[in-house]
């Protein structure tokens, strides 16, 4: 259910890739071992493309099983690759553009950072096909970077208050708890990619951290 991998010796795998139950989007030059680890563990097809010319795909893309959100700076060639792979794509034209870091979503709901334009919120809601709630999470603006979620649970930064965890739980409609990755990193998204089939984590993640992810995300 869990595999430990790295991206070019970097354990921050969630910064560079995203996945739902069907596909994973990874940087164009991803190493074979990285791609195979994601494909085998999450049981998905791989789409190789950078976003906005950059390899930080996970920071720039928000995804669930209904669709994929990218920002309006995406290159035409990158758009073409995604469309050719049948992706239900939404392009968000907003000053807030690191969508992967700003949106925490599963198929039941999405928590988004405050500050998006109304037109952007409408696109997010339409493409992800779920309730969208703007939320200011204490001192953390990049709400998407705080956690990883699937349709059974969500694991979030351990410094969040119980009240905030319950608010997020109400939006995502799953069990929410705290955890870390890569030996104590609270920004869980940076070191984990999960769907409803499995989890991949950065190769510095400890056994205790893995067990917490498995438990909360419904694999135990």
FILO-488336 format. One record per residue (C-alpha): residue number from 1; chain; z, y, x. Coordinates in Angstrom, 3 decimals. Layout:
! FILO-488336
(atom NUM,'A',(Z,Y,X))
...
This chain:
! FILO-488336
(atom 1,'A',(0.000,0.000,0.000))
(atom 2,'A',(0.548,2.353,2.965))
(atom 3,'A',(-1.413,2.750,6.162))
(atom 4,'A',(-0.554,4.934,9.159))
(atom 5,'A',(-3.521,6.767,10.668))
(atom 6,'A',(-4.360,9.896,12.631))
(atom 7,'A',(-7.296,12.270,12.889))
(atom 8,'A',(-8.325,12.626,16.520))
(atom 9,'A',(-4.696,12.019,17.587))
(atom 10,'A',(-3.462,14.536,14.997))
(atom 11,'A',(-0.997,13.169,12.395))
(atom 12,'A',(-1.704,16.003,9.922))
(atom 13,'A',(-4.238,13.960,7.994))
(atom 14,'A',(-3.740,15.752,4.672))
(atom 15,'A',(-4.995,18.971,6.207))
(atom 16,'A',(-8.401,17.438,6.885))
(atom 17,'A',(-9.082,15.114,3.941))
(atom 18,'A',(-8.550,14.690,0.186))
(atom 19,'A',(-9.020,11.813,-2.236))
(atom 20,'A',(-8.932,10.753,-5.846))
(atom 21,'A',(-9.351,7.215,-7.177))
(atom 22,'A',(-13.111,7.154,-6.535))
(atom 23,'A',(-13.904,9.270,-3.470))
(atom 24,'A',(-12.437,10.779,-0.342))
(atom 25,'A',(-13.904,13.901,1.238))
(atom 26,'A',(-13.534,13.903,5.019))
(atom 27,'A',(-14.878,16.101,7.845))
(atom 28,'A',(-18.418,15.466,8.962))
(atom 29,'A',(-17.437,14.211,12.411))
(atom 30,'A',(-14.478,12.070,11.335))
(atom 31,'A',(-13.828,9.107,13.673))
(atom 32,'A',(-14.705,5.648,12.402))
(atom 33,'A',(-11.079,4.471,12.433))
(atom 34,'A',(-9.976,7.434,10.316))
(atom 35,'A',(-12.701,6.889,7.741))
(atom 36,'A',(-12.126,3.142,7.551))
(atom 37,'A',(-8.375,3.604,7.172))
(atom 38,'A',(-8.822,5.879,4.162))
(atom 39,'A',(-11.598,3.813,2.583))
(atom 40,'A',(-9.752,0.512,2.945))
(atom 41,'A',(-6.297,1.674,1.872))
(atom 42,'A',(-7.274,4.011,-0.987))
(atom 43,'A',(-10.272,1.879,-2.046))
(atom 44,'A',(-12.656,4.838,-2.285))
(atom 45,'A',(-16.162,5.828,-1.281))
(atom 46,'A',(-16.371,8.320,1.575))
(atom 47,'A',(-18.167,11.664,1.448))
(atom 48,'A',(-18.612,13.234,4.856))
(atom 49,'A',(-18.895,17.027,4.831))
(atom 50,'A',(-17.155,20.060,6.203))
(atom 51,'A',(-16.156,22.828,3.797))
(atom 52,'A',(-17.097,26.418,4.644))
(atom 53,'A',(-18.149,25.020,8.014))
(atom 54,'A',(-14.591,23.904,8.761))
(atom 55,'A',(-12.972,20.500,9.185))
(atom 56,'A',(-9.797,21.473,7.274))
(atom 57,'A',(-11.126,19.889,4.084))
(atom 58,'A',(-7.674,19.060,2.748))
(atom 59,'A',(-6.550,22.668,2.955))
(atom 60,'A',(-9.659,23.983,1.209))
(atom 61,'A',(-10.291,21.419,-1.563))
(atom 62,'A',(-8.262,20.585,-4.678))
(atom 63,'A',(-9.025,17.332,-6.464))
(atom 64,'A',(-8.062,14.946,-9.233))
(atom 65,'A',(-9.984,12.244,-11.093))
(atom 66,'A',(-11.747,14.797,-13.294))
(atom 67,'A',(-13.206,17.000,-10.614))
(atom 68,'A',(-13.251,18.823,-7.307))
(atom 69,'A',(-12.564,22.506,-6.680))
(atom 70,'A',(-13.984,24.449,-3.743))
(atom 71,'A',(-14.116,28.148,-2.932))
(atom 72,'A',(-17.188,30.329,-3.139))
(atom 73,'A',(-17.583,30.511,0.657))
(atom 74,'A',(-18.813,26.921,0.733))
(atom 75,'A',(-22.198,26.474,2.437))
(atom 76,'A',(-25.237,25.505,0.387))
(atom 77,'A',(-25.719,22.336,2.416))
(atom 78,'A',(-22.135,21.293,1.730))
(atom 79,'A',(-22.574,21.935,-1.992))
(atom 80,'A',(-25.707,19.819,-1.938))
(atom 81,'A',(-23.876,16.888,-0.342))
(atom 82,'A',(-21.126,16.978,-2.966))
(atom 83,'A',(-23.557,17.285,-5.861))
(atom 84,'A',(-25.736,14.457,-4.527))
(atom 85,'A',(-22.639,12.259,-4.630))
(atom 86,'A',(-22.138,12.993,-8.320))
(atom 87,'A',(-19.033,15.133,-7.929))
(atom 88,'A',(-17.949,17.201,-10.945))
(atom 89,'A',(-17.688,20.426,-8.990))
(atom 90,'A',(-16.068,23.774,-9.706))
(atom 91,'A',(-16.628,26.784,-7.459))
(atom 92,'A',(-13.809,29.326,-7.494))
(atom 93,'A',(-14.672,32.895,-6.509))
(atom 94,'A',(-11.286,34.368,-5.666))
(atom 95,'A',(-9.465,36.021,-2.794))
(atom 96,'A',(-7.166,32.983,-2.892))
(atom 97,'A',(-9.458,30.397,-1.350))
(atom 98,'A',(-7.436,27.672,0.427))
(atom 99,'A',(-7.396,25.715,-2.820))
(atom 100,'A',(-5.918,22.522,-1.399))
(atom 101,'A',(-2.914,24.466,-0.177))
(atom 102,'A',(-2.565,26.427,-3.418))
(atom 103,'A',(-2.936,23.722,-6.093))
(atom 104,'A',(-0.781,20.623,-6.616))
(atom 105,'A',(-2.407,18.398,-9.214))
(atom 106,'A',(-2.660,14.966,-10.733))
(atom 107,'A',(-4.590,14.002,-13.876))
(atom 108,'A',(-1.819,15.243,-16.166))
(atom 109,'A',(-1.197,18.752,-14.893))
(atom 110,'A',(-1.615,21.265,-12.092))
(atom 111,'A',(0.837,23.674,-10.501))
(atom 112,'A',(-0.971,26.623,-8.927))
(atom 113,'A',(0.149,29.555,-6.837))
(atom 114,'A',(0.481,32.896,-8.559))
(atom 115,'A',(-2.252,35.472,-7.987))
(atom 116,'A',(-5.437,33.737,-9.141))
(atom 117,'A',(-7.776,35.702,-11.396))
(atom 118,'A',(-7.900,34.643,-15.050))
(atom 119,'A',(-11.489,33.505,-14.577))
(atom 120,'A',(-10.392,31.313,-11.662))
(atom 121,'A',(-7.596,29.762,-13.699))
(atom 122,'A',(-10.124,28.915,-16.419))
(atom 123,'A',(-12.367,27.137,-13.893))
(atom 124,'A',(-9.393,25.232,-12.472))
(atom 125,'A',(-8.342,24.138,-15.949))
(atom 126,'A',(-11.863,23.142,-17.004))
(atom 127,'A',(-12.695,21.161,-13.856))
(atom 128,'A',(-9.357,19.389,-13.478))
(atom 129,'A',(-9.192,18.897,-17.259))
(atom 130,'A',(-5.441,19.357,-17.455))
(atom 131,'A',(-2.732,21.899,-18.141))
(atom 132,'A',(-2.546,24.569,-15.420))
(atom 133,'A',(0.713,26.416,-14.800))
(atom 134,'A',(1.163,29.276,-12.359))
(atom 135,'A',(4.401,28.937,-10.478))
(atom 136,'A',(6.174,30.909,-7.777))
(atom 137,'A',(8.134,28.283,-5.904))
(atom 138,'A',(11.002,30.056,-4.210))
(atom 139,'A',(9.712,31.393,-0.862))
(atom 140,'A',(6.768,28.979,-0.694))
(atom 141,'A',(3.441,30.536,-1.670))
(atom 142,'A',(1.289,27.549,-0.672))
(atom 143,'A',(2.469,25.311,-3.491))
(atom 144,'A',(-0.224,22.700,-2.865))
(atom 145,'A',(1.010,22.074,0.660))
(atom 146,'A',(4.505,21.196,-0.558))
(atom 147,'A',(3.719,17.800,-1.973))
(atom 148,'A',(1.516,14.876,-2.825))
(atom 149,'A',(1.096,13.517,-6.352))
(atom 150,'A',(-0.551,10.738,-8.300))
(atom 151,'A',(-0.248,9.703,-11.945))
(atom 152,'A',(3.094,7.973,-11.388))
(atom 153,'A',(5.014,10.401,-9.207))
(atom 154,'A',(5.119,13.333,-6.824))
(atom 155,'A',(6.938,13.768,-3.518))
(atom 156,'A',(7.853,17.336,-2.610))
(atom 157,'A',(9.503,19.453,0.070))
(atom 158,'A',(13.223,18.601,0.432))
(atom 159,'A',(14.300,22.251,0.406))
(atom 160,'A',(13.186,22.806,-3.187))
(atom 161,'A',(15.944,23.270,-5.732))
(atom 162,'A',(16.627,20.802,-8.502))
(atom 163,'A',(15.522,23.386,-11.086))
(atom 164,'A',(12.139,23.811,-9.396))
(atom 165,'A',(11.665,20.047,-9.122))
(atom 166,'A',(12.284,19.674,-12.854))
(atom 167,'A',(9.805,22.484,-13.622))
(atom 168,'A',(7.137,20.730,-11.578))
(atom 169,'A',(8.017,17.433,-13.218))
(atom 170,'A',(7.395,19.020,-16.631))
(atom 171,'A',(3.916,20.142,-15.565))
(atom 172,'A',(2.790,16.986,-13.764))
(atom 173,'A',(4.517,14.726,-16.332))
(atom 174,'A',(5.657,12.232,-13.689))
(atom 175,'A',(8.795,11.440,-11.748))
(atom 176,'A',(9.331,14.043,-9.011))
(atom 177,'A',(11.541,13.649,-5.958))
(atom 178,'A',(11.787,14.954,-2.400))
(atom 179,'A',(10.655,13.489,0.898))
(atom 180,'A',(9.119,14.206,4.273))
(atom 181,'A',(6.329,12.953,6.533))
(atom 182,'A',(5.694,12.741,10.269))
(atom 183,'A',(9.366,12.651,11.272))
(atom 184,'A',(10.809,15.328,9.063))
(atom 185,'A',(7.945,17.612,8.029))
(atom 186,'A',(8.703,18.965,4.553))
(atom 187,'A',(5.167,20.057,3.752))
(atom 188,'A',(4.325,16.580,2.508))
(atom 189,'A',(0.642,17.216,1.813))
(atom 190,'A',(-0.005,17.873,5.494))
(atom 191,'A',(0.770,14.298,6.437))
(atom 192,'A',(-0.125,12.190,3.409))
(atom 193,'A',(-3.086,11.400,1.157))
(atom 194,'A',(-2.417,9.387,-1.993))
(atom 195,'A',(-4.164,8.217,-5.123))
(atom 196,'A',(-3.228,5.635,-7.761))
(atom 197,'A',(-4.270,2.775,-5.476))
(atom 198,'A',(-2.520,3.516,-2.196))
(atom 199,'A',(-1.205,5.937,0.395))
(atom 200,'A',(-2.232,6.887,3.916))
(atom 201,'A',(0.181,8.794,6.128))
(atom 202,'A',(0.203,10.432,9.521))
(atom 203,'A',(1.039,8.020,12.299))
(atom 204,'A',(4.353,9.724,13.120))
(atom 205,'A',(5.742,8.963,9.666))
(atom 206,'A',(8.879,6.822,9.791))
(atom 207,'A',(9.678,3.705,7.814))
(atom 208,'A',(12.273,5.546,5.751))
(atom 209,'A',(9.745,8.261,4.880))
(atom 210,'A',(7.156,5.638,3.916))
(atom 211,'A',(9.615,3.819,1.663))
(atom 212,'A',(10.412,7.069,-0.167))
(atom 213,'A',(6.683,7.742,-0.718))
(atom 214,'A',(6.117,4.200,-1.975))
(atom 215,'A',(9.080,4.407,-4.320))
(atom 216,'A',(8.356,7.791,-5.897))
(atom 217,'A',(4.584,7.255,-6.143))
(atom 218,'A',(5.096,3.948,-7.903))
(atom 219,'A',(4.180,1.323,-5.344))
(atom 220,'A',(7.531,-0.480,-5.158))
